Amino acid sequence: MTPVPIQNEENPFEAMLFRFDLAAERLGLDPGLYQILKVPDREITVSIPVQMDDGSLKVFTGYRVQHSIVRGPGKGGVRFALSVNLDEVRALAAWMTWKCAVVNVPFGGAKGGVVCDPAKLSMSELERLTRRYTAMIMDLIGPDRDVPAPDMNTNPRIMAWMMDTYSMHMRHAVFPIVTGKPLPLGGSHGRIQATGYGVGLTTREALYRQGLDAKACTAAVQGCGNVGSVAAESLSHLGIKIVAISDYQGGIYDPKGLDMTRVRAHLHNNHGLLEGLDEGERITNEELIELDVDVLVPAATENVITSQNAGKVKAKVIVEGANGPTTANADTILEEKGVFVVPDILANAGGVTVSYFEWVQNRLGFYWDKRDVNSRLEKIMVTSFQEVCGMADRHDVTPRIAAYMLAVERVAEVHRLRGIYA
Ligand code: GLU
């Protein structure tokens, strides 16, 4: 494979398209279907007026993009961040289409976002923003149409407000309108841990495939939010020594292994931040990526492994907890170095898989215990991992391109069967 590097390396939509193009070419995808899947089905931009606590009015920009709803309702989180932009939301929506298809859950792909800094909003401002955003995307969402969930800087509290706002308009409680809800509102056991746990499961499978003994491996985890912290815990349970972990400000590193019980307790008592923890030496997030470890888990944000630093990565296995942590230009460098990359659309699919379980439980009105949830999740993650590796072996492509091929083929198949409504 000799991919031409993309110009705007850090544009996530271009990064997504680049991999999609490679997969489509390998599959010999019909040109008509290629055109359909290349662009989002539907996108909406909303201007969200919010009354601030001091009485002033502020207008925030929000988006909801549905990339594809051919396999089922759109599915995907809502992120609140200053960096949110339409191309990012488009990429994230498409990644949801591919992710749901890789794990074969009956959803399409969607994503939402609001340009804001939630740390600068009071609880009541955040609530008004969430409710008004929900009301403004109401034409698009619905339990059978498009089901939002948490993503960066959003959480079960925010999902509860979204569920309540939608339900007030519908005049009855509509639980399956969002996933990632608090347990008393129809949330699922294991949903909060699901993404990180799934990262642990795919790491286990990747090490096994590469003939590496987990107990002899070290790992660095970038991010200690919902995904990174649980991923680090899952990796420790496998016997992997965690030597570094970071938050958005930077990380800590101890080649002898961090005391993860202490790290966890500190994060728990310190709003998920490492600041003030006297453990290991301080390193930057850039240094963490280049550490001499066996396993690297980027579980924070996009574009952290680029053409600039991919050559310096020493890990043998990368497991992408975040969406889009590796740029398309970095893919080629990692492939040449023989790094085994478990791509985001497989590695972090545990979250949406348990979101699917939550949606199913809401619709059935019958709830499962944590053991049920986790054993079903394990089965799906392991099967999907094997299917992706099977595709990679058959076509002699990287696991990333294999995951795209598996996903694109599944989505294309449904399009072929349904036909085009004229
Ligand atoms: N935001 C998560 C993701 O990127 C979860 C989406 C969902 O559960 O719908 O996969």
Boltz pocket constraint, residues with backbone or C-beta under 6 A from the ligand:
constraints:
  - pocket:
      binder: B
      contacts: [[A, 75], [A, 76], [A, 77], [A, 78], [A, 147], [A, 148], [A, 149], [A, 150], [A, 151], [A, 152], [A, 179], [A, 323], [A, 348], [A, 349], [A, 351], [A, 352], [A, 353], [A, 355]]
      max_distance: 6.0
